[in-house]
Amino acid sequence: MGRLTRKGEVNLSGVFGIFSKNSNSVSQIIYYGLFALQHRGQISCGIAINNNGFLDYHKDLGLVHEVFSKDIFDRLRGNMGIGHVKYASSHEEQTQTNTEPVVMGYKKGAFALAFDGSIVNSNELRDKLKESNTVLQSDLDAEVIANVIAKNQCADLEDALNKTLNEIIGSYSLLLMTNDMLIGARDPNGLKPLSLGKLGDDYVLASESCAFDAIGGDFVRDIEPGEVVLINDNGIKTISKNFSERRPCLFELVYFARSDSFMDGKSIYRSRIEVGKQLARESQIDGDIVIGAPDSGIVFAIGYAEESKIPYAEGMIKNRYVGRTFIQPSQELREQGVRIKLNVLKENIEGKKVILVDDSIVRGTTIKRTVDMLREAGAKEIHVRIASPPVLYPCHLGMDTPSKDNLISANMEAEEIRELIGVDSLYFLTLEGLLKAIGNNGFCKGCFTGEYAVEEGKK
């Protein structure tokens, strides 16, 4: 097979679905589940509901609380539904058309699909669909998958989905809903997370287990790599397994996931504490306080402080109404987000030797501005400690780094970065140290090593 190509659309999203035998108002449960997953996408969101065999939906650009209202919930009534929050890559036009779930009609009715992932043979699949006169309306991999499912529909939708999953190559967790069943699927390498939970007698699927806590539910287990589960009136069953090799995304643990989630048997919080401790062991330095870059650097910083015996202190206050700067789609918006999202606690910083712990440096925008703010607040020294290795390679499976030009560590040595961001010392955790701290679980380390679980150009 020839080289696989794609436009460059990389998708970080959150998915949530529920099947209930008793409730007719699951849309509000999905709403709270999506709230818990808002960190996975802040560009758009949507909910699709099965209402007595009719699929109704609402989706739009914006945060969860901006897109939905009481009037919409009064309309979206039913016992089963799926929801989606989305981050748009810099290659993708931000329009209502590029929102999910995708609702698709086929010969036996309709289904809705919500997707988190990146399909590396998306362009080839698009070309085949266009050859069969299929008109595609969006840039979404989800729409491509939905059309391939509809095209493959023969005996039943389950077979069509399994056939489709054998055709697509890449990373994914996806939810598919018809008028009588909810299906969840995870890619054969488990690159993207997907968990199973329960709310009373109802089954719930979500990208992260923190969504179950938000609705008062319980975490049951992870969906296994390559597993496809079906939920209907008869309960839940695994309908297929297409396991390849367990290769979950290491950057999920470092950055994407919320600290209160569990993934693949690991507590994200406990893992990050251990990583922080390893970082301290590798890079001990004299300091007065340890602070974490909100939010994902904080837990690493606590672990660093525990191991180093240097006091942990709150150094910056985050404006909770400003989104993640890394996942803003343009450099201008990222820089603006940094300026308004953080404020330094001067009384904790002034005159101190500050050890600033952060999860990663990708583009360098956030860390430079943070350091400038600490200097302005009177920090005597600033020592930056990064709880991951340098991000050296673009990722086609889940992180929006379409080119090495966007990666500061791919273009500068650590000493050059230290000078650019204006700190007294800079240290990146070694890959060996990171894996030692979390227990090597066969992670995909492509962004650090250039060796991916699924290669572009290979099947």
C-alpha positions as CSV (number, residue, x, y, z in Angstrom):
1,M,0.0,0.0,0.0
2,G,1.2,3.5,-0.8
3,R,1.9,6.3,1.6
4,L,-1.0,7.3,3.7
5,T,-1.7,11.0,3.7
6,R,-4.1,13.4,5.4
7,K,-4.9,17.1,5.5
8,G,-3.4,17.5,9.0
9,E,-6.6,17.7,11.0
10,V,-5.8,16.3,14.4
11,N,-8.5,15.9,16.9
12,L,-8.4,16.2,20.7
13,S,-12.0,15.7,22.0
14,G,-14.0,14.3,24.8
15,V,-16.9,11.9,24.3
16,F,-19.7,10.9,26.6
17,G,-22.6,8.5,26.2
18,I,-25.4,6.9,28.3
19,F,-28.0,4.2,27.9
20,S,-30.9,4.3,30.4
21,K,-33.8,1.9,30.8
22,N,-35.7,4.3,33.1
23,S,-34.8,8.0,32.6
24,N,-36.2,10.0,29.8
25,S,-34.0,13.1,30.5
26,V,-30.4,11.8,29.9
27,S,-29.5,15.0,28.1
28,Q,-28.9,16.8,31.4
29,I,-26.7,14.0,32.6
30,I,-24.7,14.2,29.3
31,Y,-24.4,18.0,29.9
32,Y,-22.7,17.5,33.3
33,G,-20.5,14.7,31.9
34,L,-19.3,17.1,29.1
35,F,-18.6,19.7,31.7
36,A,-16.2,17.3,33.4
37,L,-14.5,16.8,30.0
38,Q,-14.4,20.4,29.0
39,H,-10.6,20.4,29.3
40,R,-10.4,18.1,26.3
41,G,-12.1,20.6,24.0
42,Q,-13.3,24.2,24.1
43,I,-14.2,25.1,20.6
44,S,-17.5,23.3,20.1
45,C,-19.8,20.8,21.7
46,G,-23.0,18.9,21.0
47,I,-25.5,16.3,22.2
48,A,-27.6,13.8,20.2
49,I,-30.5,12.0,21.8
50,N,-32.7,9.1,21.0
51,N,-36.3,10.2,21.5
52,N,-38.6,7.2,21.0
53,G,-36.7,6.1,17.9
54,F,-36.1,9.6,16.5
55,L,-32.6,11.1,16.7
56,D,-32.6,14.7,17.7
57,Y,-29.5,16.8,18.4
58,H,-28.1,20.3,19.1
59,K,-24.5,21.4,18.6
60,D,-22.7,24.6,18.1
61,L,-19.4,26.5,18.6
62,G,-18.7,27.4,22.2
63,L,-18.3,26.0,25.7
64,V,-20.8,23.6,27.2
65,H,-22.6,26.2,29.3
66,E,-22.8,28.6,26.3
67,V,-24.3,26.1,23.8
68,F,-27.1,24.6,25.9
69,S,-30.1,26.1,27.6
70,K,-33.3,25.0,29.4
71,D,-35.3,25.3,26.2
72,I,-32.9,23.0,24.4
73,F,-33.0,20.4,27.2
74,D,-36.9,20.5,27.1
75,R,-36.6,19.5,23.5
76,L,-33.8,16.9,23.8
77,R,-35.7,14.2,25.7
78,G,-34.9,10.5,25.5
79,N,-33.4,7.5,27.3
80,M,-30.1,7.4,25.4
81,G,-27.6,9.9,24.1
82,I,-24.1,10.9,23.2
83,G,-22.2,14.1,23.7
84,H,-19.0,15.7,22.4
85,V,-16.6,18.5,23.2
86,K,-14.1,19.4,20.6
87,Y,-10.8,21.1,20.1
88,A,-10.2,22.4,16.6
89,S,-6.7,22.2,15.1
90,S,-5.1,25.1,13.4
91,H,-5.8,23.4,10.0
92,E,-9.5,23.1,10.6
93,E,-12.0,25.9,9.9
94,Q,-14.0,26.8,13.0
95,T,-17.6,26.6,11.7
96,Q,-20.8,25.0,12.9
97,T,-20.3,22.4,10.1
98,N,-17.2,21.1,11.9
99,T,-19.1,20.2,15.1
100,E,-20.2,16.8,16.5
101,P,-21.9,14.5,17.0
102,V,-22.4,13.7,13.3
103,V,-25.9,12.5,12.6
104,M,-26.2,10.3,9.5
105,G,-29.1,8.7,7.7
106,Y,-28.7,5.3,6.1
107,K,-31.0,2.6,4.5
108,K,-32.4,1.4,7.8
109,G,-32.7,4.6,9.7
110,A,-30.2,7.0,11.3
111,F,-27.3,7.0,13.7
112,A,-25.2,9.5,15.6
113,L,-21.4,9.4,16.0
114,A,-19.0,11.2,18.3
115,F,-15.3,10.7,17.8
116,D,-12.0,11.5,19.5
117,G,-8.9,10.7,17.5
118,S,-7.1,11.1,14.2
119,I,-7.4,8.8,11.2
120,V,-4.1,8.8,9.3
121,N,-5.7,7.4,6.1
122,S,-8.5,9.9,6.1
123,N,-7.7,11.3,2.7
124,E,-7.7,7.9,1.0
125,L,-11.1,7.2,2.5
126,R,-12.4,10.5,1.4
127,D,-11.2,9.9,-2.1
128,K,-13.0,6.5,-2.2
129,L,-16.2,8.1,-0.9
130,K,-16.0,10.9,-3.5
131,E,-15.5,8.3,-6.2
132,S,-18.9,6.8,-5.1
133,N,-20.5,10.2,-5.4
134,T,-20.6,10.8,-1.6
135,V,-20.8,14.5,-0.8
136,L,-18.8,15.4,2.4
137,Q,-19.9,18.6,4.2
138,S,-17.1,19.0,6.8
139,D,-13.4,18.5,7.6
140,L,-14.2,15.9,10.2
141,D,-12.8,12.5,10.4
142,A,-16.0,11.6,12.1
143,E,-18.0,12.4,9.0
144,V,-15.7,10.2,6.9
145,I,-16.2,7.3,9.4
146,A,-19.9,7.8,9.4
147,N,-20.1,7.7,5.7
148,V,-18.0,4.6,5.5
149,I,-20.3,2.9,8.0
150,A,-23.3,3.8,6.0
151,K,-21.7,2.5,2.8
152,N,-20.7,-0.7,4.5
153,Q,-24.2,-1.3,5.9
154,C,-25.4,-4.7,4.8
155,A,-27.0,-7.1,7.3
156,D,-26.8,-4.9,10.4
157,L,-25.0,-1.8,11.7
158,E,-22.8,-3.8,14.0
159,D,-21.2,-5.7,11.1
160,A,-20.9,-2.4,9.2
161,L,-19.1,-0.8,12.1
162,N,-16.7,-3.7,12.5
163,K,-15.9,-3.7,8.8
164,T,-15.3,0.1,9.0
165,L,-13.0,-0.2,11.9
166,N,-10.9,-2.7,9.9
167,E,-10.6,0.0,7.2
168,I,-9.6,3.0,9.3
169,I,-6.0,3.5,10.6
170,G,-5.1,5.8,13.4
171,S,-6.2,6.6,17.0
172,Y,-9.8,6.7,18.1
173,S,-12.4,6.3,20.8
174,L,-15.8,6.6,19.3
175,L,-19.5,6.3,20.3
176,L,-22.2,5.3,17.9
177,M,-25.9,5.5,18.8
178,T,-28.9,4.2,16.9
179,N,-32.6,4.2,17.9
180,D,-32.1,1.1,20.1
181,M,-28.4,0.7,21.0
182,L,-25.2,2.5,22.1
183,I,-21.8,1.3,20.9
184,G,-18.4,2.3,22.1
185,A,-15.1,1.4,20.4
186,R,-11.4,2.0,21.1
187,D,-8.5,1.8,18.6
188,P,-6.5,-1.5,18.6
189,N,-3.5,0.2,20.3
190,G,-5.6,2.0,23.0
191,L,-4.0,5.3,22.0
192,K,-7.2,7.2,22.9
193,P,-8.9,6.6,26.3
194,L,-12.4,5.3,26.8
195,S,-13.9,4.1,30.1
196,L,-17.1,2.3,31.2
197,G,-19.1,3.5,34.2
198,K,-22.5,3.0,35.8
199,L,-25.1,5.4,37.2
200,G,-27.4,3.2,39.1
201,D,-28.5,0.6,36.6
202,D,-27.5,2.8,33.6
203,Y,-24.4,2.2,31.6
204,V,-22.1,5.2,30.8
205,L,-19.1,5.6,28.4
206,A,-16.7,8.5,28.6
207,S,-13.2,9.6,27.6
208,E,-12.2,9.9,31.2
209,S,-13.4,8.5,34.5
210,C,-13.7,12.0,36.0
211,A,-16.9,12.3,34.0
212,F,-18.5,9.5,36.1
213,D,-17.7,11.4,39.3
214,A,-19.4,14.5,37.9
215,I,-22.7,12.7,37.5
216,G,-22.5,10.7,40.7
217,G,-21.7,7.5,38.9
218,D,-19.0,4.8,39.4
219,F,-16.1,3.8,37.3
220,V,-16.3,0.1,36.2
221,R,-13.3,-0.5,33.9
222,D,-11.4,0.8,30.9
223,I,-12.6,-0.3,27.5
224,E,-9.8,-2.5,26.2
225,P,-7.7,-1.6,23.2
226,G,-9.5,-2.8,20.1
227,E,-12.7,-3.6,22.0
228,V,-16.2,-2.8,20.8
229,V,-19.0,-2.9,23.3
230,L,-22.7,-2.8,22.7
231,I,-25.3,-1.5,25.2
232,N,-29.0,-2.1,24.8
233,D,-32.1,-3.2,26.7
234,N,-30.3,-6.6,27.4
235,G,-27.4,-5.0,29.1
236,I,-23.8,-4.7,27.8
237,K,-21.7,-7.1,25.8
238,T,-18.4,-7.1,23.9
239,I,-19.1,-7.7,20.3
240,S,-15.6,-7.8,18.9
241,K,-11.9,-7.4,19.9
242,N,-9.2,-6.3,17.5
243,F,-6.3,-5.9,19.8
244,S,-2.9,-5.0,18.2
245,E,-0.5,-3.8,20.9
246,R,-1.3,-1.7,23.9
247,R,0.3,1.7,23.2
248,P,-1.7,4.4,25.1
249,C,-0.6,8.0,24.5
250,L,2.0,9.1,27.0
251,F,1.1,12.7,26.5
252,E,-2.4,11.9,27.8
253,L,-0.8,11.1,31.2
254,V,1.6,14.1,31.0
255,Y,-0.9,16.8,29.9
256,F,-4.3,16.0,28.5
257,A,-6.0,14.0,31.2
258,R,-7.5,15.5,34.3
259,S,-5.6,14.6,37.5
260,D,-8.7,13.0,39.1
261,S,-9.1,10.5,36.3
262,F,-8.0,6.9,36.1
263,M,-6.7,5.5,32.8
264,D,-5.6,2.0,31.9
265,G,-5.4,1.1,35.6
266,K,-3.4,4.1,36.6
267,S,-4.4,7.0,38.8
268,I,-3.4,10.1,36.9
269,Y,-2.9,12.0,40.2
270,R,-0.6,9.4,41.8
271,S,1.3,8.9,38.5
272,R,2.0,12.7,38.4
273,I,3.1,12.8,42.0
274,E,5.6,10.0,41.3
275,V,6.8,11.8,38.2
276,G,7.4,15.0,40.2
277,K,9.4,13.0,42.7
278,Q,11.5,11.6,40.0
279,L,12.1,15.0,38.5
280,A,13.4,16.2,41.9
281,R,15.7,13.2,42.2
282,E,17.1,14.0,38.7
283,S,17.4,17.8,39.1
284,Q,17.9,18.8,42.7
285,I,18.7,22.5,43.2
286,D,18.6,24.9,46.1
287,G,15.3,26.9,46.3
288,D,13.0,28.6,48.7
289,I,9.7,27.5,47.3
290,V,8.3,25.1,44.7
291,I,5.3,26.3,42.6
292,G,3.3,24.6,39.8
293,A,2.1,26.2,36.6
294,P,-1.7,25.9,36.8
295,D,-3.3,23.6,36.3
296,S,-1.5,20.5,35.0
297,G,1.9,21.4,36.5
298,I,0.5,21.6,40.0
299,V,0.5,17.9,40.9
300,F,4.0,17.4,39.5
301,A,5.1,20.3,41.7
302,I,3.6,18.7,44.8
303,G,5.5,15.6,44.1
304,Y,8.7,17.6,43.5
305,A,8.3,19.4,46.8
306,E,7.6,16.2,48.7
307,E,10.8,14.6,47.4
308,S,13.1,17.7,47.6
309,K,11.8,18.8,51.0
310,I,11.4,22.3,49.6
311,P,8.1,23.9,50.6
312,Y,5.3,23.9,48.0
313,A,3.5,27.2,47.7
314,E,0.8,28.7,45.5
315,G,2.6,31.1,43.2
316,M,-0.1,31.9,40.6
317,I,-3.8,32.3,40.6
318,K,-5.6,31.1,37.5
319,N,-8.6,32.8,36.0
320,R,-11.0,29.9,35.8
321,Y,-12.9,31.4,32.9
322,V,-10.0,31.3,30.5
323,G,-9.3,28.1,28.6
324,R,-6.1,26.2,28.0
325,T,-3.6,28.3,26.0
326,F,-2.0,25.3,24.4
327,I,-5.2,24.3,22.6
328,Q,-6.1,27.7,21.3
329,P,-6.0,27.4,17.5
330,S,-3.8,30.4,16.7
331,Q,-0.6,31.9,18.1
332,E,-2.2,35.3,18.6
333,L,-5.0,33.8,20.7
334,R,-2.6,31.6,22.7
335,E,-0.5,34.7,23.7
336,Q,-3.7,36.7,24.6
337,G,-4.9,33.7,26.7
338,V,-1.6,33.6,28.6
339,R,-1.8,37.3,29.4
340,I,-5.3,37.1,31.0
341,K,-5.3,33.6,32.5
342,L,-2.6,33.9,35.2
343,N,-1.9,36.4,38.0
344,V,1.2,36.0,40.3
345,L,0.9,36.0,44.1
346,K,3.6,38.6,44.7
347,E,3.8,38.0,48.4
348,N,4.9,34.4,47.9
349,I,7.3,35.2,45.1
350,E,9.1,38.4,45.9
351,G,12.8,37.9,46.9
352,K,12.5,34.1,46.6
353,K,14.4,31.4,44.8
354,V,11.5,29.9,42.9
355,I,11.4,26.4,41.4
356,L,8.7,26.5,38.7
357,V,7.4,23.0,37.7
358,D,5.4,22.6,34.5
359,D,4.2,19.5,32.6
360,S,5.8,20.3,29.2
361,I,7.1,22.9,26.9
362,V,5.6,22.6,23.4
363,R,5.8,26.0,21.7
364,G,7.3,28.0,24.6
365,T,4.6,30.7,24.6
366,T,3.1,30.0,28.0
367,I,6.3,29.4,29.9
368,K,8.1,32.6,28.7
369,R,5.2,34.8,29.7
370,T,4.9,33.0,33.0
371,V,8.6,33.6,33.7
372,D,8.3,37.3,32.8
373,M,5.4,37.6,35.3
374,L,7.5,36.0,38.0
375,R,10.4,38.3,37.3
376,E,8.0,41.3,37.5
377,A,6.8,40.0,40.9
378,G,10.3,40.1,42.2
379,A,11.5,36.5,42.0
380,K,15.2,36.4,43.0
381,E,15.9,33.3,40.9
382,I,13.8,31.1,38.7
383,H,14.5,27.5,38.0
384,V,12.2,25.7,35.6
385,R,11.7,22.0,35.9
386,I,9.7,20.2,33.2
387,A,8.0,16.9,34.1
388,S,8.5,15.4,30.6
389,P,11.2,15.1,28.0
390,P,11.6,17.7,25.2
391,V,8.8,17.5,22.7
392,L,10.8,16.9,19.5
393,Y,8.4,15.5,16.9
394,P,5.0,16.5,15.5
395,C,2.2,14.1,16.4
396,H,-0.4,12.9,13.8
397,L,-2.3,10.9,16.4
398,G,-3.6,13.4,18.9
399,M,-1.6,16.5,19.6
400,D,-1.8,19.5,17.3
401,T,1.9,19.9,16.4
402,P,1.6,19.7,12.6
403,S,5.2,20.8,12.0
404,K,8.6,20.8,13.7
405,D,8.5,24.6,13.2
406,N,6.0,24.8,16.0
407,L,8.1,22.8,18.5
408,I,10.7,24.9,20.4
409,S,12.7,21.9,21.5
410,A,13.0,20.7,17.9
411,N,14.7,23.9,17.0
412,M,16.7,24.9,20.1
413,E,18.9,23.2,22.6
414,A,17.9,23.3,26.2
415,E,20.5,26.0,27.0
416,E,19.1,28.2,24.1
417,I,15.6,27.7,25.5
418,R,16.8,28.7,28.9
419,E,18.3,31.9,27.6
420,L,15.2,32.7,25.5
421,I,12.7,32.3,28.4
422,G,15.0,34.0,30.8
423,V,15.5,31.6,33.7
424,D,18.5,30.7,35.9
425,S,18.3,27.0,35.1
426,L,16.1,24.6,33.0
427,Y,15.8,20.9,33.2
428,F,13.7,18.4,31.3
429,L,12.9,15.0,32.8
430,T,14.5,12.2,31.0
431,L,12.3,9.7,29.1
432,E,13.8,6.9,31.2
433,G,12.9,8.8,34.4
434,L,9.4,9.4,33.2
435,L,8.8,5.8,32.3
436,K,10.4,4.6,35.6
437,A,8.1,6.9,37.6
438,I,4.9,5.7,36.0
439,G,5.8,2.1,35.2
440,N,6.4,1.4,31.5
441,N,3.1,0.4,30.1
442,G,4.1,0.3,26.4
443,F,3.1,3.9,25.8
444,C,3.3,5.6,22.4
445,K,6.2,8.0,22.8
446,G,6.2,9.4,19.3
447,C,6.2,13.1,20.3
448,F,9.4,12.5,22.3
449,T,11.2,9.9,20.2
450,G,9.7,10.0,16.7
451,E,8.6,6.4,16.9
452,Y,4.8,6.1,16.8
453,A,2.4,3.4,17.5
454,V,0.8,4.1,14.1
455,E,3.1,5.5,11.5
456,E,2.1,7.9,8.8
457,G,2.9,6.1,5.6
458,K,2.6,2.6,7.1
459,K,-0.2,0.2,7.6
